[in-house]
Each structure stands twice: as structure tokens, then as C-alpha cells.
Amino acid sequence: MSDFDAVVTRYLQAWNETDPAGRRATIEEVFAADVRYVDPLAAVEGHEALDTLIGAVQQQFPGLTFTPGGVADAHHDQGRFTWHLGPDVAGFDVVELDADGRIRTVLGFLDQVPA
């Protein structure tokens, strides 16, 4: 497993953590304080806003978990990876790391969504 695959694993753990305190702790560990997250449905900045977004997604898709769609493709401080949310949602994200190895930018894309 590359270092970047480890980042992806922790990233998905943040999205799958349903305990609010545990989720917040994971977010603070994995993401830069000024993280910027953008996908077709949301655009947020900072730990608090990202935490709120993840909680809302968990409410929208109760019981589903994010899983990796394969190995990450990375170079320098950026990478891309695919993911699945249950059987009906799939996409890919491009992330950029800061100097401390935390995620500072996420650009998300949805490839498959329910009708």
C-alpha cells in the first residue's frame, strides 16, 4: 500500500464514521483546518462545514459505507481515486495534500447516482 492509499483509507474512514466525536477527530487528523471540499452537490470549507456535510450524506444514505474502487493514482502532493457508496453511487475524487500530509483540497465527481 502506498502512502497515498493510506490517505485514501483514512479519508473514507472519515466519511464512514457515524459517531460524531469520532468523525470530528478523524476529520481533524486527516484534513487541513482550511480544507476545501467541492463536488457537484456541495462546496464547503473548514472542518466544521465538512463535518456537517458528511453527517448530512450519512443521513441521506443510512447504513451505506464508502469503499475504494481501486488503487489510488498519485504524484507529487496530489492524487485521484475512485469510490463506491453502496451499489448505486460511484465517483472519483482528486485530492491535494498540504506540507503536513493532510488533505487541503478535495474535488469530487459523481459517475453514478440513483435516478
C-alpha positions in Angstrom: 0.0 0.0 0.0 1.4 3.4 -1.0 1.3 6.3 1.4 -1.4 7.8 -0.7 -3.5 4.7 -0.4 -3.2 5.1 3.3 -4.5 8.7 3.0 -7.5 7.4 0.9 -8.2 4.8 3.6 -8.3 7.4 6.3 -10.3 9.8 4.0 -13.0 7.1 3.6 -12.9 6.3 7.3 -13.9 9.9 8.0 -16.9 9.6 5.6 -17.9 6.3 7.2 -17.5 7.3 10.9 -21.1 7.6 12.3 -20.1 8.6 15.8 -20.0 12.4 15.8 -17.0 12.7 18.1 -15.1 10.0 16.3 -15.9 11.6 12.9 -14.7 15.0 14.1 -11.4 13.5 15.5 -10.8 11.8 12.2 -11.5 14.9 10.2 -9.1 16.9 12.3 -6.4 14.2 11.8 -6.9 13.8 8.1 -7.9 17.2 6.8 -6.1 20.6 6.9 -8.0 23.1 9.1 -8.8 25.2 5.9 -9.8 22.2 3.8 -11.9 23.0 0.7 -14.3 20.3 -0.5 -16.2 20.7 -3.8 -18.4 18.3 -5.7 -21.5 18.8 -7.9 -23.8 18.9 -4.9 -21.7 20.8 -2.3 -19.0 23.3 -1.7 -17.7 23.7 1.9 -14.6 25.0 3.6 -13.2 24.1 7.0 -13.6 21.2 9.5 -17.0 22.3 10.8 -18.6 22.6 7.4 -17.0 19.3 6.2 -18.3 17.5 9.3 -21.8 18.9 8.7 -21.7 17.7 5.1 -20.6 14.2 6.0 -23.3 14.0 8.6 -25.9 15.0 6.0 -24.7 12.5 3.5 -24.9 9.8 6.2 -28.5 10.8 6.9 -29.3 10.7 3.1 -27.8 7.2 2.7 -28.3 5.5 6.1 -26.3 2.3 6.6 -24.2 2.6 3.4 -20.5 2.9 3.5 -17.9 4.3 1.2 -15.4 1.7 -0.2 -12.4 2.3 -2.5 -12.9 1.5 -6.2 -9.3 0.5 -6.7 -5.8 1.7 -6.1 -5.0 5.4 -6.0 -3.1 7.2 -8.7 -0.8 9.9 -7.2 2.1 12.1 -7.9 3.7 14.9 -6.0 1.1 16.0 -3.4 -2.0 15.2 -5.4 -3.9 12.0 -6.3 -7.1 10.6 -7.6 -9.1 7.6 -6.6 -12.5 6.0 -7.3 -15.0 5.1 -4.6 -18.4 3.5 -4.2 -21.2 4.2 -1.8 -23.3 1.1 -1.7 -24.4 -0.4 -5.0 -25.9 2.7 -6.6 -23.4 5.6 -6.2 -19.9 5.8 -7.5 -17.5 8.6 -8.3 -13.9 9.7 -8.0 -12.1 12.4 -6.1 -9.0 14.4 -6.7 -7.2 15.5 -3.6 -4.2 17.7 -2.8 -2.2 17.4 0.3 -0.6 20.1 2.4 3.0 20.1 3.6 2.0 18.1 6.7 0.3 15.4 4.5 -3.2 16.4 5.4 -5.8 16.8 2.7 -6.3 20.5 1.9 -8.4 20.3 -1.3 -11.0 17.7 -2.5 -12.5 17.9 -5.9 -15.3 15.3 -6.2 -17.0 13.9 -9.2 -20.1 11.7 -9.4 -20.0 9.0 -12.0 -23.2 7.0 -11.0 -26.1 8.3 -9.0 -29.6 6.9 -8.4 -32.3 8.2 -10.7 
